[in-house]
Amino acid sequence: MKELQDLYINDLQISVKAQKHVNDAHNLITEAFDRVENIEEYHQGNIIRCMKQCQISERHFNPSTGYGYGDDGRDTLEKLYAMIFGAEDALVRPQWGSGTHVISDALFSLLRPGDAFISAVGQPYDTLNDIIQSLKEWGIEYNEVELTSEGSVNLQGILECIKNNKNIKLVLIQRSRGYSWRQSLSIDEIEKIIKAVKKQNPNIYIMVDNCYGEFTEYMEPCHIGADLCVGSLIKNPGGGLAPTGCYAVGTKEAIEKLSFRLTAAGIGREVGSYAAGYRAFYQGLFMAPHIVGEAIKGAILTAKLFEDLGYEVLPKWDEQRSDIIQSIKFNDDKALIEFCQGIQWASPVDGHVVPYPWDMPGYEHQVIMAAGTFVQGASIELSADAPIREPYIAYLQGGLTYSHVKLALMVVITRLAEKGYIVI
Ligand SMILES: *Cc1c(COP(=O)(O)O)cnc(C)c1O
């Protein structure tokens, strides 16, 4: 057997100093793992409860073809999602090709010409820009309420906006930080927005972009009154196994409207087959609480490491989390690129490939994306993205195992030290 030291130094290009540095950081953060494990255990138990109640069996994993009428695997998976996410109903479909796709369908399904909607937390995720433009072409008005200068929700601003525009039909809440330097919204904060908006006008839809947020806290947005909540299966709830697709959970009414947009009015949820079968979606959902826990532990370690090296990080290692993203402010484009290339180098797939900044569809700036993943682009697997714009922030997320994240950080620390960006 190769000694670990020998493996690290000779095969994985990890310096002795970097090993020690990362191991020391690990030893200082284990107290923060307790909360992560409590949440994981709660969701694991709840998912088993729901799977038993739905009497999940081998037959639910079967493939379907053609129209997919009466597809039991699909319909039961949707029932399971609704139960787990505290919603009346759900759609879980491989036909949605990305998170942006389901968000777009959700907005188009709930809004009509003459309506208006607002983002409650400032500018939303980059890829929504073109969707908002398209909605405007259909005569749908859009506004955003900025966060306060301290980065918290401007509840007064949201309520004023609603009072001044009777056409507002929907409030969009993005739970995760996405590509912006702000905290993710906790479930408590989301609940405050929902309560206040519904008190002023119960007919306004609350839609939550739940991408990266699933299973990071005890509750999900529909438990606290969201009408529609959507996310991607190649992020948290797919548990690293779901090969593609998205989910939507919400009220019966919202889900029916969305189903008419997913396929066609009148046909809705009744069609949609999947010849590859649903096993990976069920197993991925079962694995999701653990995988999310591993990813969060990796994020906590990343935060501690870079905090101690003098970088500004968000969130700090011991702060509560409502998504799996860890932001690190590099203030230097070359160090940022070195960081992302190090993450890619330590990947199980395409570890021999070097990522460079590139123009990506839907993004305003060039973006560098490190993702050596089994499922293409799956950011529940260890990945790092960064738009190349000041102050050069890396967004690290995912990690199917904590050990992989730890090892990748050792590689990154070695490389950053060799190039002189850090001193350890
Ligand atoms: C990932 C993500 C999306 C959707 O992104 P896709 O790349 O289209 O899957 C939207 N909002 C947030 C906050 C996200 O993290």
The ligand as an ORCA input file, in Angstrom:
! r2SCAN-3c Opt
* xyz 0 1
  C     -28.338     27.252    -10.620
  C     -29.279     28.349    -10.339
  C     -30.280     28.698    -11.240
  C     -30.496     27.989    -12.544
  O     -29.342     27.704    -13.182
  P     -29.217     26.624    -14.373
  O     -27.772     26.712    -14.678
  O     -30.086     27.103    -15.455
  O     -29.628     25.303    -13.843
  C     -31.115     29.714    -10.890
  N     -31.008     30.346     -9.713
  C     -30.072     30.028     -8.811
  C     -30.001     30.738     -7.508
  C     -29.179     29.013     -9.100
  O     -28.253     28.684     -8.201
*
